[in-house]
Amino acid sequence: MNYITAGESHGPQLTGILEGIPAGLHLDIEQINAALAARQGGYGRGNRQQIEHDQVEIVGGLRHGVTLGSPLALVVKNRDHAHWAEIMNPTSPATPENSVRRVEHPRPGHADLVGGMKYHHRDLRNVLERSSARETAMRVAIGNICEQLLAALDIKLVGYVQRVGAISIDEPVTTTVDEIKQAIACNDLRIIDQQRVTAIHDLIDQTKKAGDSLGGIIRVVVENVPAGLGSYISWDTKFDAQLAGAVMGVNAIKGVSFGDGFADTKVPGSKVMDQIDYQAEKGFTRLSNHLGGFEGGMTNGMPIVINAAMKPIPTLYKPLQTVDINTKKPLKANVERSDTTAIVPASIVVENVVAIELAKKITATFESANMDRLKDEVTRYRQALAAF
């Protein structure tokens, strides 16, 4: 299974090609659109979300709502393109009239300057239009298709916010995916602890007034993943490394950990290793999950727990110093329309990226041309593990 996306932030559309989804999967298009709508929500978002109302069109690989096994072709229209049609026209030559939004003052922390240097763009809009997080809308659409595939195999997952700025969110030691989904649906921050909502709203409001931005921590929990996905035989077959790489590919993510993550470095091994138990109805299990569902690069049957650190958004309404790429003189960076924090939509993006990687691993591990055969293979594999 593989995918590719194309399109610019203010271009006419985002396009995606998803190859390797088994034939026979019944897709719920409204579920994909609900995920796209959720990505546009959350406290701290900017004005653009009032313009865009993302909807997916599947224009290939689907017939009567059922996948054909051929590549799925997806389109998400950019409604804001109407205001940028001349500036972003793919074929007309550049003129003074359609070059009014040239970017020559790169933003610190963004891809603007380095991308311009690498590809020799003198108008840095050529960089920021593709490096924009707008592209993640297509990854959410693709990821939700993968979530629907996983759900057909009884695998559940959820992404949510564990910290905003300096405010961490307390959560129970053991919480199921369904319980997490129920809790985060009660607020516009996707957090479990309802008592923290007001304090985080206040922090975001204060940060917005200051013209600044906020990052935070995202957590993804995946339940009912079969043990043994991935391998210990070589570094590039370790599944946790593959997941970490995919999560790092999400805009603004600067760190990834599993389970207790960096906190495990502060305590002795006896407090970190997950002791092994056996239950007749389940087979081998663990008495804790400090390692986040992985041992030796392989899933161990416990819930996968992934933490992702998101830096604050680099576009600031009180911009930082930069240098004009032509005159080389210091001045203030460009201001593009932005959010105070995108931690809420990022939690949805990271959830969907994890879903993509899980679907890729499962379809690579089991015979997956057809959904019924895939279900049968996964069921037999689970039974074999329980009988080990």
TAPE-V666184 format. One record per helix or strand. SS is the DSSP state (H for helix, E for strand). FROM is the first residue (numbers start at 1). TO is the last residue. Records with the same first field share a line. If there is no record, write none. Layout:
SS->FROM-TO  FROM-TO
//
This chain:
E->2-6  13-19  23-23  26-26  56-60  62-63  66-67  72-77  105-105  156-164  167-168  216-223  230-230  253-258  276-279  283-286  294-295  298-299  304-310  321-324  330-332  370-370
H->29-39  47-50  79-83  112-119  125-131  133-152  177-184  194-209  235-237  239-248  261-266  269-271  343-365  371-386
//
